[in-house]
């Protein structure tokens, strides 16, 4: 079971020392069923101080003329994404039992890269736990935009298995 596209970024100690406010130490993402107006996005993060824990979430993504516009019509859902028609994702946990926040993505370099945007918080599920629990994760200003590089799809197999999709 290989994810259709897998992306990853692991931050080394030098980067984390220079960016002390950043809490994310690694991020992995897969895109399944990609189409011009969206996809299924799976995200997994590791955070400082939580060495043994990884957290993941699943998102249903779409892009249309106002997909990144607040319901009031004023302002953007994800301010780091400047386009009103950006592809945004409603995130949830693996059990589909709790809405988990909003993320978005942009493909870079013809699909060789992926830029993930996270609103400000997300309910994620502890990955690999015997009794997985939903955990609210706060993403501060240093943890809202991530540039990932495409890696071998098998690196996302466990993530795809944990979050089979909608």
Secondary structure, 3 states (H helix, E strand, C coil): CCCCEEEEEECCHHHHHHCCCCCEEEEEEEEEEEECCEEEEEEEEEECCCCCCEEEEEEEEECCCCCCECCCCCCECCCCCCCCCCEEEEEECCCCCCEEEEEEEEEEHHHCEEEEEECCEEEEEECCCCCCCEEEEECCHHHCEEEEEEECHHHHHHHHHHCCCC
